[in-house]
Amino acid sequence: MKAGLFMCDHVNKEYQPKFGNYSNMFFDLFPHFEWKYYDVYSGIFPQNLSECDVYFATGSKHSVYEDIDWINELKDVVRQLYHENRYFIGFCFGHQLMADALGGKVGKSPNGWCVGVHDFDIKKREDWMHSYQDHLGLLMMCQDQVLTLPHGSTVLAKNEACPVAIMAVGDTFLGIQAHPEFSKSYDKLLIQKRISKMGKDVAKKGILSLDRPIHNGLLQNWITKFLTTKM
């Protein structure tokens, strides 16, 4: 399967020797895909959307509602993917981008920052969710969230702090607010570097939560089945 990655940001160069860039994280999460990378953050987009079978979008330090050229162009691309019934999967910023591009609303969460390990309840079981379990532990690093769902969407997973944790729009779009591509050590680094933004109490709680289990591998398996059972 040919997978295209819209890189909406880059790991700080200072941390890349240890953690790699986002391209490395997605390759590690989905090593069975044939990857092609598009640095949309620098204005590099596919010449033709038929270049890949599915497109993923990374997280970003930016917000989807910022009026920035590459963000606006990427929204147009997402809408084109949707209208052409192509596959798209967004993580964090990519999840929010999908919602915004298709008519939903994204903004600062009334619950504040969500960081560290969060446990999510599955609200709607899909055929591609196997081996199945009714909850997932996933790494979070966000302040923005989807506040209003786009038309035709279904919430698949949620918790009290994040009511739209996983959503599907139609048959080919999937959004995940969490970061299954992250390691716990990278999430911890980001928490430590952003204490002044999120506050000491939120940071402390997030770091303590890192002792809990995460299910990145299970979600990877679900996403792969979402794609292979539909294509």
C-alpha positions as CSV (number, residue, x, y, z in Angstrom):
1,M,0.0,0.0,0.0
2,K,1.3,3.4,-1.0
3,A,0.9,5.9,1.9
4,G,1.5,9.6,1.6
5,L,2.4,11.6,4.7
6,F,1.4,15.3,4.9
7,M,4.1,16.6,7.3
8,C,2.5,19.6,9.0
9,D,5.5,20.3,11.2
10,H,8.9,18.9,12.1
11,V,10.4,17.5,15.3
12,N,12.8,20.1,16.7
13,K,16.2,19.5,15.2
14,E,17.7,19.3,18.7
15,Y,15.6,16.2,19.4
16,Q,15.8,14.5,16.0
17,P,19.0,12.5,16.8
18,K,17.1,10.7,19.5
19,F,13.5,10.6,18.3
20,G,13.8,11.1,14.5
21,N,11.4,13.3,12.5
22,Y,7.6,12.7,12.2
23,S,8.4,10.8,9.0
24,N,10.4,8.3,11.0
25,M,7.7,7.9,13.6
26,F,5.0,7.1,11.0
27,F,7.4,4.7,9.3
28,D,8.0,2.9,12.6
29,L,4.3,2.7,13.3
30,F,3.4,1.5,9.8
31,P,6.6,-0.2,8.5
32,H,4.5,-2.3,6.0
33,F,3.4,0.7,4.0
34,E,5.4,2.2,1.1
35,W,5.8,5.8,2.2
36,K,6.0,9.1,0.3
37,Y,6.5,12.3,2.3
38,Y,5.1,15.7,1.5
39,D,6.5,18.6,3.5
40,V,3.3,20.6,3.2
41,Y,4.6,22.8,6.0
42,S,7.1,24.1,3.4
43,G,4.5,24.2,0.6
44,I,5.2,20.8,-1.0
45,F,2.1,19.0,-2.0
46,P,1.3,16.0,-4.3
47,Q,1.1,16.8,-8.0
48,N,-1.6,14.3,-8.3
49,L,-3.7,12.7,-5.6
50,S,-3.5,9.3,-7.3
51,E,0.2,9.1,-6.3
52,C,-0.9,7.3,-3.1
53,D,-3.6,4.9,-1.9
54,V,-4.1,6.8,1.4
55,Y,-2.9,10.0,2.9
56,F,-2.0,10.7,6.6
57,A,-1.6,14.1,8.3
58,T,0.7,14.7,11.3
59,G,0.3,16.9,14.3
60,S,1.5,20.5,14.3
61,K,2.4,23.4,16.6
62,H,-0.1,25.4,14.6
63,S,-3.9,25.5,14.9
64,V,-6.1,24.6,11.9
65,Y,-8.0,27.9,12.2
66,E,-4.8,30.0,11.6
67,D,-4.9,31.9,8.3
68,I,-1.7,30.4,6.9
69,D,-1.3,29.6,3.2
70,W,-0.2,26.0,3.5
71,I,-3.0,25.3,6.0
72,N,-5.6,26.7,3.7
73,E,-4.2,24.8,0.7
74,L,-4.1,21.6,2.8
75,K,-7.8,22.1,3.7
76,D,-8.6,22.3,-0.1
77,V,-6.6,19.1,-0.6
78,V,-8.6,17.3,2.2
79,R,-11.8,18.4,0.6
80,Q,-10.7,17.1,-2.7
81,L,-9.7,13.8,-1.2
82,Y,-13.2,13.5,0.4
83,H,-15.1,14.4,-2.8
84,E,-13.0,11.9,-4.7
85,N,-13.8,9.2,-2.1
86,R,-10.1,8.7,-1.3
87,Y,-8.6,7.6,2.0
88,F,-7.4,10.1,4.6
89,I,-6.3,9.6,8.2
90,G,-5.5,12.5,10.5
91,F,-3.6,12.4,13.8
92,C,-4.1,15.4,16.2
93,F,-3.8,18.5,14.0
94,G,-4.7,16.2,11.0
95,H,-7.8,15.0,12.9
96,Q,-8.8,18.6,13.5
97,L,-7.9,19.7,10.0
98,M,-10.3,17.0,8.7
99,A,-13.1,18.3,10.8
100,D,-12.5,22.0,9.9
101,A,-12.2,21.3,6.2
102,L,-15.5,19.4,6.1
103,G,-17.5,22.0,8.0
104,G,-16.9,21.2,11.7
105,K,-15.5,23.6,14.2
106,V,-12.1,23.4,16.0
107,G,-11.0,25.6,19.0
108,K,-9.4,25.6,22.4
109,S,-10.8,22.9,24.5
110,P,-12.9,24.0,27.5
111,N,-11.2,21.2,29.4
112,G,-7.7,22.7,28.8
113,W,-4.6,20.8,27.8
114,C,-4.8,17.0,27.4
115,V,-1.4,15.4,27.8
116,G,0.1,12.1,28.8
117,V,-1.9,8.8,28.7
118,H,-5.6,9.1,28.3
119,D,-8.0,6.1,28.4
120,F,-10.8,6.2,25.8
121,D,-14.0,4.3,25.6
122,I,-15.1,2.9,22.3
123,K,-18.6,4.2,21.6
124,K,-19.2,2.4,18.3
125,R,-17.6,-0.9,17.4
126,E,-16.7,-1.2,13.7
127,D,-15.9,-4.4,11.8
128,W,-12.2,-3.4,11.4
129,M,-11.8,-3.2,15.2
130,H,-10.3,-6.6,15.9
131,S,-8.8,-7.9,18.0
132,Y,-11.4,-5.9,19.9
133,Q,-11.4,-4.3,23.2
134,D,-13.7,-1.6,24.5
135,H,-11.1,0.9,25.5
136,L,-7.8,2.3,24.3
137,G,-4.9,4.0,26.2
138,L,-3.3,6.6,23.9
139,L,-0.8,9.4,24.2
140,M,-2.2,12.9,24.0
141,M,-0.6,16.3,23.4
142,C,-3.2,18.9,22.5
143,Q,-5.0,22.1,23.5
144,D,-7.3,22.4,20.5
145,Q,-10.1,19.9,19.9
146,V,-13.0,19.3,17.6
147,L,-15.9,21.2,19.1
148,T,-18.5,20.7,16.4
149,L,-18.6,17.6,14.3
150,P,-18.7,17.9,10.5
151,H,-21.8,16.6,8.6
152,G,-21.8,12.8,8.2
153,S,-19.4,12.0,11.0
154,T,-19.6,9.4,13.7
155,V,-17.8,9.5,17.1
156,L,-16.1,6.2,17.6
157,A,-14.2,6.9,20.8
158,K,-14.3,9.5,23.6
159,N,-13.7,10.3,27.2
160,E,-14.8,13.1,29.5
161,A,-11.8,15.4,28.6
162,C,-12.0,14.7,24.9
163,P,-15.5,14.0,23.5
164,V,-14.3,13.5,19.9
165,A,-11.2,11.3,20.3
166,I,-11.7,9.1,17.2
167,M,-14.2,9.9,14.5
168,A,-15.1,8.6,11.0
169,V,-16.5,10.8,8.2
170,G,-18.1,8.7,5.5
171,D,-16.4,5.4,4.6
172,T,-12.8,6.7,3.9
173,F,-11.9,9.3,6.4
174,L,-10.7,8.6,10.0
175,G,-9.5,11.1,12.6
176,I,-7.6,10.4,15.8
177,Q,-7.0,13.1,18.3
178,A,-4.2,11.2,20.0
179,H,-0.6,10.5,18.9
180,P,-0.1,6.7,18.4
181,E,3.1,7.6,16.5
182,F,4.6,9.0,19.7
183,S,6.7,7.2,22.3
184,K,6.2,7.8,26.0
185,S,9.6,9.4,26.2
186,Y,8.9,11.9,23.4
187,D,5.5,12.8,24.9
188,K,7.3,13.3,28.3
189,L,9.8,15.6,26.6
190,L,7.1,17.7,25.1
191,I,5.3,18.0,28.4
192,Q,8.5,19.1,30.2
193,K,9.2,21.7,27.5
194,R,5.6,23.1,27.6
195,I,5.1,23.4,31.4
196,S,4.9,27.2,31.1
197,K,2.0,26.9,28.7
198,M,0.0,24.1,30.3
199,G,0.8,24.7,34.0
200,K,2.7,22.7,36.6
201,D,-0.4,20.7,37.8
202,V,-1.4,19.6,34.3
203,A,2.2,18.7,33.5
204,K,2.7,16.7,36.7
205,K,-0.5,14.8,36.1
206,G,0.5,14.1,32.5
207,I,3.9,12.7,33.5
208,L,2.5,10.5,36.2
209,S,0.0,9.1,33.7
210,L,2.9,7.7,31.6
211,D,3.0,4.7,33.9
212,R,-0.3,3.5,32.4
213,P,-0.4,1.1,29.4
214,I,-0.9,2.4,25.9
215,H,-2.3,0.6,22.9
216,N,-0.4,2.1,19.9
217,G,0.0,-1.4,18.3
218,L,-3.7,-2.2,18.6
219,L,-4.7,1.1,17.0
220,Q,-2.1,0.6,14.2
221,N,-3.7,-2.8,13.6
222,W,-7.2,-1.3,13.5
223,I,-6.1,1.4,11.1
224,T,-4.5,-1.1,8.8
225,K,-7.7,-3.2,8.8
226,F,-9.8,-0.1,8.2
227,L,-7.8,0.4,5.0
228,T,-7.3,-3.1,3.8
229,T,-10.9,-4.3,4.4
230,K,-12.3,-1.3,2.5
231,M,-10.0,-1.0,-0.5
